[in-house]
Amino acid sequence: MRQFDFGNIASSYDSFYESEKGRIYDRLEKSAVARMMPSSKDNPKMLEVGSGTGHWSKFFSAHGFHVTGVDISPEMVDIAKSKNIPNTEFHVEDIFKLPYEKNSFDIVCAMASIEFTHAPQLALNTMAQFVKRGGYILLGCLNRNGLLNAKRILEKKETYVNAQLPDIVSFRKMLSQFGKPEIQACAFVPMSASWLNFVTEPIAKMLNANWGEFIVGRVKL
Ligand SMILES: C[S@@+](CC[C@H](N)C(=O)[O-])C[C@H]1O[C@@H](n2cnc3c(N)ncnc32)[C@H](O)[C@@H]1O
């Protein structure tokens, strides 16, 4: 199965996060991820797989982590490096062939990346090998039942044709291989009135709705 090459869109990748709608999704996703972040001890080590342009790496670094970001796309890695984010390093690596010592990171995370590989569960199993005992896997995936993602899939957008976006059930199943996960769907943004997110987000969360655009979870190993 041919996977999408993010190198082709690396230079424009961050423009989504900078758009009006993108900023809303980003804020809601970050607030959900912040609630899942384990409290950090001294200079904890994070391995971020599929770190792309370093968008999330900046957030994790600001939370006190030393971030080793890896991505298969040299173009994405170059952009991440060019941002000179403190306490980060970026390398071109394939998730499935990581050169690091096993059990050596306090937290291993992937944000919107394993669903773009040919084998998301295998990617997660690989990630788990690098987590220290008592450390965490932190996972964020685009939800196939999110309104925007469902539209992207339906329209056969090139990026999504061969992607394997989970729903909340398959997301839970993937993480449950390692223990009892904590999971939260977020970014409940109406398609045509995104400003209404200040109402939809708390109500949807209260109702435990599952159509949020992003699913975040963590599991302790
Ligand atoms: C949708 S982007 C997400 C980037 C970043 N995590 C973010 O949320 O902004 C998916 C990323 O996963 C990377 N990726 C896909 N397959 C990979 C693999 N086998 N090993 C490492 N990175 C991979 C892509 O190159 C791309 O940068």
The ligand as an SDF file (V2000), in Angstrom:
LIG
                    3D

 27 29  0  0  0  0  0  0  0  0999 V2000
   -0.2210   14.1930    9.5600 C   0  0  0  0  0  0  0  0  0  0  0  0
    1.4990   14.3600    9.7700 S   0  0  0  0  0  0  0  0  0  0  0  0
    1.5930   14.7890   11.4970 C   0  0  0  0  0  0  0  0  0  0  0  0
    2.8280   15.5660   11.8560 C   0  0  0  0  0  0  0  0  0  0  0  0
    2.8330   16.0920   13.2950 C   0  0  0  0  0  0  0  0  0  0  0  0
    2.8050   15.0150   14.2480 N   0  0  0  0  0  0  0  0  0  0  0  0
    1.6620   17.0220   13.5070 C   0  0  0  0  0  0  0  0  0  0  0  0
    0.6550   16.5950   14.1220 O   0  0  0  0  0  0  0  0  0  0  0  0
    1.7380   18.1820   13.0630 O   0  0  0  0  0  0  0  0  0  0  0  0
    2.0680   12.6800    9.7820 C   0  0  0  0  0  0  0  0  0  0  0  0
    3.5720   12.5320    9.8750 C   0  0  0  0  0  0  0  0  0  0  0  0
    3.9250   11.1670   10.0530 O   0  0  0  0  0  0  0  0  0  0  0  0
    5.1200   10.9400    9.3100 C   0  0  0  0  0  0  0  0  0  0  0  0
    5.2790    9.4910    9.0500 N   0  0  0  0  0  0  0  0  0  0  0  0
    4.5010    8.7020    8.2610 C   0  0  0  0  0  0  0  0  0  0  0  0
    4.9960    7.4530    8.2340 N   0  0  0  0  0  0  0  0  0  0  0  0
    6.1110    7.4520    9.0270 C   0  0  0  0  0  0  0  0  0  0  0  0
    7.0620    6.4490    9.3900 C   0  0  0  0  0  0  0  0  0  0  0  0
    6.9820    5.1940    8.9350 N   0  0  0  0  0  0  0  0  0  0  0  0
    8.0740    6.7980   10.2260 N   0  0  0  0  0  0  0  0  0  0  0  0
    8.1880    8.0760   10.6850 C   0  0  0  0  0  0  0  0  0  0  0  0
    7.3080    9.0660   10.3650 N   0  0  0  0  0  0  0  0  0  0  0  0
    6.2810    8.7580    9.5430 C   0  0  0  0  0  0  0  0  0  0  0  0
    4.9190   11.7550    8.0470 C   0  0  0  0  0  0  0  0  0  0  0  0
    6.1090   11.9850    7.3390 O   0  0  0  0  0  0  0  0  0  0  0  0
    4.2880   13.0360    8.6280 C   0  0  0  0  0  0  0  0  0  0  0  0
    5.2460   13.9990    8.9440 O   0  0  0  0  0  0  0  0  0  0  0  0
  1  2  1  0
  2  3  1  0
  2 10  1  0
  3  4  1  0
  4  5  1  0
  5  6  1  0
  5  7  1  0
  7  8  2  0
  7  9  1  0
 10 11  1  0
 11 12  1  0
 11 26  1  0
 12 13  1  0
 13 14  1  0
 13 24  1  0
 14 15  1  0
 14 23  1  0
 15 16  2  0
 16 17  1  0
 17 18  1  0
 17 23  2  0
 18 19  1  0
 18 20  2  0
 20 21  1  0
 21 22  2  0
 22 23  1  0
 24 25  1  0
 24 26  1  0
 26 27  1  0
M  CHG  2   2   1   9  -1
M  END
$$$$
